[in-house]
Amino acid sequence: MNNNVVRFLLTFFLGWIGSLIINHTSLKPDGWKSRTLAYIVLGYITLGIYTLVASICNLTFDPSKAKNIGYFKA
């Protein structure tokens, strides 16, 4: 299974817990860090919409871009 699909599934079904898992496994893209706090706060404030959007963006993660939703350069 593709790493992007695994990140999507973890983030979507586990929310911020998935973000914590991604940060501490090989699923984290090299040189990037997941915005765990953003998953917690924005997911709560937007009633899960942020988590859904970030999950979908995990499918199209592109390390050559300066920004990716849910991630920042480490």
Helices and strands as residue ranges (DSSP letters): H 3-14, H 16-23, E 32-34, H 36-45, H 49-59, E 71-73
